[in-house]
C-alpha cells in the first residue's frame, strides 16, 4: 500500500511504501546558505519523524545548490546535522531552483 501525506494536485511531501519514506524536495528560508540549509534539514527531520522514521534512517540524500561555490557552507551545516555513523549515500549538484531566493534544496529517501 502507498501512503501519501501533505498532498496537493502537484505533489506529496511524504510518500511511504514498503518500509521506505520518500520526501519531496525541501527548501528553506534565510538569507545565507547556512540558514537555508539548517531550515531545510529541520523540515526533513520533522517530516521523517511524522512518517515514523528519523535522520538516522536516511538511505540517500540529493542536495541541489544554486551555486556550487556554496558547497563548503552547506557542508558545514550538513556535517553537524548528520549523526555520527549514519551518513547516507549522497550526491550534490548545481541547479537552477524553483525560485531565485532559494539557494539549497534537499531530497531524501529513508527507511522506516
C-alpha positions in Angstrom: 0.0 0.0 0.0 1.2 3.5 -0.8 0.6 6.2 1.9 0.8 9.9 1.0 0.8 12.9 3.3 0.6 16.7 2.7 -0.9 16.1 -0.8 -1.9 18.7 -3.3 -2.6 18.4 -7.0 1.1 18.6 -7.9 2.9 16.6 -5.2 3.0 14.9 -1.8 5.5 15.9 0.8 5.7 12.4 2.1 5.2 9.1 0.3 5.6 5.8 2.2 5.8 2.4 0.5 7.2 -1.0 1.6 9.0 0.5 4.6 10.6 3.3 2.7 9.9 7.0 3.1 10.3 9.4 0.1 10.3 13.1 0.8 9.7 15.9 -1.7 12.5 18.4 -2.1 12.7 20.7 0.9 13.8 24.3 0.6 14.5 26.7 3.4 14.1 30.3 4.4 17.0 32.5 5.3 19.5 35.0 3.9 22.5 32.7 3.9 23.1 29.2 2.5 23.8 28.1 6.1 20.4 29.4 7.3 18.6 27.9 4.4 20.4 24.5 4.8 19.5 24.5 8.5 15.9 25.2 7.8 15.7 22.5 5.1 17.2 20.0 7.4 14.8 20.9 10.2 11.9 20.3 7.8 13.4 17.0 6.7 13.8 15.8 10.3 10.2 16.9 11.1 8.7 15.1 8.1 10.8 12.0 8.8 9.5 11.9 12.3 5.9 12.4 11.1 6.4 9.4 8.8 7.8 7.2 11.6 11.4 7.5 10.6 14.4 9.6 11.6 17.6 11.2 10.4 19.5 8.0 11.4 17.4 6.1 8.8 18.2 8.2 5.8 19.4 6.0 3.0 20.1 8.6 0.3 20.2 12.4 0.1 20.4 14.5 -3.0 21.3 18.2 -2.5 20.9 20.8 -5.1 22.7 24.1 -4.8 22.0 27.2 -6.9 25.8 27.8 -6.9 28.5 25.1 -6.2 30.6 27.9 -4.6 28.3 27.4 -1.6 29.3 23.8 -1.2 31.5 24.3 1.9 29.0 26.5 3.7 26.2 23.9 3.1 28.5 21.0 4.2 29.4 22.7 7.5 25.7 22.6 8.5 25.1 19.2 7.0 28.1 17.6 8.8 26.9 19.0 12.1 23.4 17.6 11.5 24.1 14.1 10.4 24.5 11.7 13.4 28.0 10.2 13.5 28.0 6.8 11.8 24.7 7.4 9.9 25.9 9.3 6.8 23.7 8.3 3.9 24.6 7.8 0.3 24.7 11.4 -1.0 25.0 13.4 -4.2 25.3 17.2 -4.5 25.0 19.2 -7.7 24.2 22.6 -9.1 20.8 23.5 -10.5 18.5 26.5 -11.1 16.0 26.1 -8.3 12.3 26.9 -8.4 12.6 30.5 -7.1 15.7 32.7 -7.2 15.6 33.2 -3.4 16.3 29.5 -2.9 19.9 28.5 -2.7 19.6 24.9 -1.5 17.2 22.1 -1.8 17.4 18.7 -0.1 15.7 15.5 -1.2 15.9 12.3 1.0 14.8 8.7 1.0 14.8 6.9 4.3 13.9 3.5 5.8 11.0 3.5 8.3 
